[in-house]
Amino acid sequence: MIKLTLPKEPYWLDLGLDVRIKVRPCTSAIFYQARARMNQRLQALGEQWRNCKEAGLATDNLPNLDDEPTREALAEQYLTQGLAEAAILEWEGVLDAEGETTAKVEAQGIRDLFDAYWMIAERFRQQYTGMRELLDAEKNASGPESNGTSETGLTTAVDVESKTLPVPEAKSTHKASAAPTSKTS
């Protein structure tokens, strides 16, 4: 069970390395916008790869989208970047290339940050889209326990008596006998 009390106002996320970002709440509209951006970028990259291949140009500098793990990794990367591009309003701890002033929050700056610091991108994705934080915020009693198992609930089923009888023990038909005797003729 969930409550419809998600944040309605922007909030801050701490991503480590002294980087903080202020984000819009993660709504369906932001998620679908990010997914559309992901699909556009994958499609453009695929067209670029095919055009280079058809023209006989080298494709070594482009990811091979025919390789499933490569395609899945790029989809994750582009979705995370798309979420950030749609969500980030401002940031702290992200400096421009000269390292003197705060970098502008824009699509290329977000991509540069996430490309250079994958752990920042991963923390963003986990914190921004993470259900665990939502459950913690709601104090949902049915969330996972710290040992990874679900909390047990009340027993609602009534115990039923077994109608089958246990298997009877087998009686031993083997009798102990004396040592064999040998007959001599």
N, C-alpha and C positions, 0 to 999 in steps of 0.2 A: 504494500500500500504506500502511496506517495501523497504528499500534500502539494498543492499548487501555490507554494509560497517561495518561489525562487527569487533571487535578487532582482530588483527592478531598476536599481541605480548602479552606475559603474562602481567597480571595486578594484583593489590592488592585489596583485599576485607577486610573491617573492620567488624569484627563479634561481637564486644563488649567484655567486660571483658579484655580489652587490648590485644585481640587476632587479629592478622592480618595474612592473608594468601595470598601467591602469586600463581595465578592459570593460567593454559593454557586457551585460549579462549574455550568456550563451543561450540563444534562442534558436528555434527551428529555422527562422529566416536566416540567421547568420550561418548556421550549419549548411543549409541548402545553397546559400550563396558561395560558401567555401567549396562545396562539392562541385558546383558549376565551374568555378575557377580551376579546380583540379582537372576536370574533364577537358576544359579548353586548352590548358597547358599540355596535357598528354596528347591531345589531338594534334596540336601545332607541332609538337616534338616528333610525333609519328609521321606527319606529312613531311617535315624537314628531312627525316631519316630516309623515307621512301624516295623523295626527290633527289637526294644525294646519291642514293644507290642506283636509281634509274639513269642518272646522268654519268655514272661511272666515277663519281667523286668518292674520296675517302670518307668513311663513316666512323673512323676510329675515335674522333672527338665527340661523338654522340652516343648516348646509351642505346643499347640494342633492346627495343621494346618487344621483340619476339621472345626474349628471355623472360619467363614468368616472374622469377624472383626480382629481377631488375624492374620490371613493370610495376609489381606490387610495392616495392620500396619507393619508387618515384611517386606512386599514387599517395602513399602515406605522407611523404615529404611535402607534396603539393597541397594535400588536404590540410596539413598542419599550418603551412604557410598561408593558405587561404583563410583559415580561421583567424590567424593572427592579423592578417591584413584587414579583415572585416571587424575585428574586435578591439585591437589596441588603439587607445586614445592618446596616451602619453607614456613616457618611460623615464626611468632614472637609471644612471649607471651605464648608459650606452653612449659612447663618445664618437665623434666623427673620425675620419681617417687620420687627421692630425693629432687627435687625442686632446683637443683643447676645449671643445664645446660639445654640448649634448647633440647627438645626431637627430636629424629630423625623422619623425615617425612617418615613413612612407614605404610603399611596397618594396622598393629595392633595398632600403635599409633593413627591413624586416628579413628579407631573403638573405642579405649579407650576414646578419647576426645569426640566423638559424643555420646557414651553411657553414659558418666558421665555428660555431659552438653547438654541436648536436645535442649536448646535454641541456642546454637552455631550451632548445626546441622541444625536447622530450618532456622536460618539466612543465613547460607551457601547456603542451597537449594534455598531459596527465591532470594538471590542476584545473585547466579551463573546462575540460570535458568530463572530468572524473566523477563517476557516480558515488564513489566512496565519500568524497567531501560532502556531497548532497545528503547522503545518508547520515553522516556525522552531524551535519548541521540540523537535520530533522530529529536527531536522537532516535532514529528508527530502531526499535528493539529487535527487529527481525534481521538485522544486518549480520554479516559474518563475524564470528568470534575471532579473537586474536590468533588462535591456533588454526584458523582457516576453515573450521566447520561451522555449519549454521547452528544457531541457537535452537535448542529443542523446545517444542511447544507442549501444550497440555495433551494428554492422551484422550482421544475421543472415541476410540473403538473399544467395545466390550470384549473381554477375554472369552474365548469359545472353548468348550471342552472338546477334546479329541474323541471321535467316534470309532477310531481304529484301535485295536488291541495291540499291545506290544508283541513282537515275535517271540514265541516260547523258546526257551533254551532247549537245545538239542540234547537228548539223553545219550549217554555214551553206551554203545553196544559192544564195544571192544572190552573183553575181559582180560585181565592179566593172566598170563599162562606161565607155566613153569618152563624151564629151558627145554628145548627140544631134545628128545632122546633118540639115540640112533639104534637101529635094529641091526643086529648082525645075523647073518644066516649061516 
